[in-house]
Amino acid sequence: MKFAVSIGGFSRFGNPLSTLISEMADLGFDMVSISPQMVLQLDSAKQRDITDCLKEHALTVAMHTEFTIPFEEVRAAVDLLGSHLMDITFDPVLRWTSAGFLFDMRCIVPYLQKVDELARQHGFLYGVEDFPEDTWALRMYREDLSPLLKSPHFGILIDVGHLNLSMHKYGYIDVAVEQYISDLPIPLIEVHLSDNNGEEDQHLPLGMGNVDFAAVARGLKRVGFSGITTIEIEQEHQANTIDVKGQVEKSLFYWRRLLERE
């Protein structure tokens, strides 16, 4: 299993990206999660600093973004990161229909077909966050997704904070966490880890809300998951990088200890 940390929210403190990556390596992470824009906005010298830093610390990268980003920017980020890139995941996009909000297959599928071509060339995995998260969703969208379902690179990212809201606030999911993970209809490639109170998507450090991380650990071990687990803390009250480093370090220790114990 890989241990990643999302560092997109840390950039507001003004630290160079290469410095943040080095600091996360020192805390015990073996991956970082970034957006394409975080590297593409840098000049060529700073981009080289990033790839040199990744190589120095033997780190790899998970990339998380949206379907609104031009595909050529995704391609440019893939070319820049090269073999350091392990996966690309996207936030889902919905559209309003007479039946209510549905996943926008007209946007998602053509875009991911182009991503799949890159994945076949470079060897990374790709998927959409929380979609399709159950057999009902897969049945509903199977025809649209059929070109992607044939690809060995296509999978799903599950956000356990969102899962907690679905179980406690919305009541969409009425099975145990372990069973939910076992029942995922397509391969699981990444898991986003953050805590909340079951009412809001707070992105708290692990152990500060009511997410059942022990059940998550058991569920992942039950299915033999060897992919990426990404700590995704984004608290507005974080005052500086010292606060951030302390919180992600404690969350990583908490998560590792659960995996060893469960």
LOZA-784146 format. One record per atom (N, C-alpha, C): x negated, y negated, z negated. Coordinates in steps of 0.05 Angstrom, whole numbers, plus 5000, padded with zeros to 4 digits. Each point is the difference from the previous one (the first is absolute). Layout:
XYZ...
//
This chain:
498350245000501749765000498249755000500949805016498549755001501349794982498349824989500949804981499449725012502149875009499849745013501249784982499349755007501249774986500649795022502449894998500949795018498749734990498549875017498649764992501149755015502250035014501149775014500749774982501150064976500849784982497749874986497650125002497749894986498849765015500649985026498749805016500649714991502249974985500749734991498049894980498350174989498049904982497549895014499950045026497849885015497550165002500050244989497650175001499550115028497650015009499450135026501050285001501150095022501150275003497850214994497649955009497950204995499450024970500249784985499650014971502250164987502549965008502250154989499750305005499250075024499750285007497850124982497849874997497950104982500950034972501549814990501150024973501950244996501650055020501850224998498550275001497950015016498350245000498850054972499149784988498850034973502050094979502649955005502050094981500850295004499050135021500550285004501950075023500849805016501750055023498350095023501250185017498550085024501349905025502149844997501349875023501149734992500349825020501549754996502249995021502249874992502249955018500149715007500049945026500049725009501949975023500549755008501549955024498149935023500950045025498249935022499149714999501849814992499449725000497649944981499750164979497949944981497250025012499750175020497450035013499949845026502249975014500049865026499649704997500849894977499749714996497149924993498350194996497249944993498349965025497849864997498249975023498450265002498550035022498750255006497950084979498649804988498050064980501450124975502249894992501450104976501350275006500950045025501050275008497850214998497649935008497850194997499450054971500349804983499650044971502050214989502549995011502050194991499250285008499350045025499450275008497450104987498149824996497550084985500750084972501849854987500850054972501450274998501850065019501350255000498150235003498049975018498050205004498350044976499249784987498250024977501350154977502649964996501450124977501550265009499750085025501350245010503149984996501149775005502949954997501450035026502550074999501750015023502449814996501649965020502149795000502750115008502049914985502850035008501049735008501349985022501049755010503149994999501049794988502949984997500949735012502150015016500849765014502950015008500949835018502849985009500150035030502450075010500450025029500049735014500149784985499949745013497349925009497950144990497349935009499650095029498949835017499550085028498350265001500750185017498650255002497049975005499349805016497249955007498449944975501249884979498649954975499550274986501950185001499650264988497750145014500049995027497850125015497349884993499949744997497549864993499050094973501850034980499350084974499050295000501350175015499250285003497150015012499549855021497450005012497949904981500749804984498049894980499450204978502050144990499650184977498950275008500650085024498950255011500650244982497950154994500450254985500749964971499849754990500849944973503050014995501549985022503049994998501250284997501550044979501350254995502950005008501549784996502849995009500949725004502249975014501449755004502950054993501249844982502850034994501449735003502650025005501649765006502449984982500749754993502649964987502250055020502250124992502250065019501349745009501350015023501649775009502850105005502049844991502850075003501449805019502250095011501749825016502950044992501549795003502950014993501650125024501750194993501850125020502850014988501950095016502750024991500350204977498050184997500050204979498349904976499149755001498349894978497150005009498249964981497249995006498950285006498650025023498850255008497149955007498350214998497249975009500049935030498349815007500049905028498150175017501150215011498550185017498949875025501449795010499149865024497449864995499549934975497549874993497950214991500950184982498150184987498750205019501650145016499050225015498049915022500749805017498149925021497349904988500249864978497649904987498350234990501250204986498550224990499050195021501350005023498950165022497349895009499749735000497449885006498050054978500950004975498350064978499050295002501850185008499350285003497750045020500049845022497850025019497449934987500049794983497649924986499250224980502050114987499450214980498750245012500950085024498850235014497149945008499449755005497349925008498149994975501149904978498349934977500350204976502250155000500350214980501449924974501149764999501449924975502950095001501349984976502850074998501649745000502750025004501749765000502850084992501549804990502750054992501549754991502450044991501749784991500650054970500149784985500650024972502950084995500350224985502650104991501950075024498850095022501750085023498650215017501550215008502650094990499650154973501349914979499450104974501550254992502050095015501450244993501150135026501150244997500950155023502349865014501749864984502249855013499049795019497949854991498949795017498750135025498650224996498750135023502150105020502250114990502150095019501249775015500449774986501349775013498249885022497450004995498149865018498250195016500650274998498250195013499649955030502149955014499849965029498149775006500449784986498249775004497150064993499750144978497350064990498650235014501450145017498950255011497249975013499449785014497349975011497850004978500749894977498149974978499850264984502250144997500050244983498150225011499449985026498250195012497049944994499549764989497249914996499050104973497650114999498850094974499049764984500249765011499149764985502249854986502550085005502349854990500950114973500649824981500950094974501549774986500250024974501649804985498449904975500349754994499049894975502449974981499750104975502149974980499049814979501749814993499549804979501650094975498650084979501350114976501549784985499249755003501649784989502749985012500150025027502650005014501650254993498650234997501450244992501349974973498749874982501149954973502549835001500049795018502449845003502350165012499350175020502150175013501350184980498450094980501150194981501649864978499049774990501249884976501949775007499349835019501749775006502250065020499250145022501850045022501450285000498850194987501250264998500050165026498249925019499850145025498950284998498350044980498650264997500850134974501050245002501050144975498650264995497550035011498450244994497549914985498750194987497649944985497849915019498149844990497849895016498550235014499450214985498550225012501550125024502650034997501650115022500149815024500249754994500149795021497450025017497850024987497450025014499950265016500950224989500050255014501850005024502149844999502050005022499449805022497949854998499449805021499950145027501449895020500350145026497749995019498149824995497649995017497549974982497650055010497750004983499549744984499350034975499449774983497149935004499449755007497349915005498949814979501849854987499149804980502249954980499249934976501949944978499249734988501849814998499549754987500950034971498249924982500550034971500249724987502349944988500349774983502450064981500249854979502050054980502249785001502350064990502149804997502150104979501949834995502050064979502550145011499950095026502350135012502149815011499549744997501949805009498849815021497449954998498649825018497450135009499249935025497450105011497849834990499150044975498249824986497150045006499250235010497250065005498349974975500950114978498649994975497750214999498049954983498050214995501450264991498750225006501150274993500350024970502350104991500650034972501449784987500649785015501349774988503049995006501050195016502950025006501050274993502150095015501150274995499850195023498149955019499550205020498850254987501050235008499050254989497650105016497749894994497650075015499150294994500750104977499350294995501550175020502549945006501650155019498849965028499249765006498749955027497550175003498450014979497550165001500750295003501950104986500850285003501050065028501749825010501150045027497850005021498149824999497849995019498350254999499450094975498450244997501550255010502650004996501750235009499850045030499949785015500050025029497150005011498050004982497350015009499149745014501049784991499449745013497149934997498749945022497149935000499649725013502149855003499849755014499349774982501149765006499249754988502049924978499149944976501749874980499049724996501749805004499149725000501349854977498449894982501049834979500649725012502549914996500949765013501249814979498349864986500949824979500049715011502249864997500249735011501649824980498849974977501449834980499349705004502149844999499649715004498549874977500150124976498849874977497050074998498950155018497150054999498549745005498349934981498749735000497450005016498650235001497450005013499350295006497750035013499250275009499350184976499349884977499450164977502550144991502349865000502650134993500650225020499649955026500550205020498350254997497449964996498250224997500750174976500749874978500750154976502550175004502049885014502550145004499850245019498549965022499750225019498250224989498049924984498350204988501650174980501649884983501750144981502050185015501149905021502050155016498750255013497649965010498550235012499450214979499149924976499450194979502650144992502249864997502650114993500850225020499749935026500950185021498250255002497449964998498250235000500550194976500549884977500550174976502550165004502149885012502550155004499550235020498549955021499550225019498450234988498349934981498450214987501850164980501949864988501650134979502450155011501349915021502550125009499550245017
//
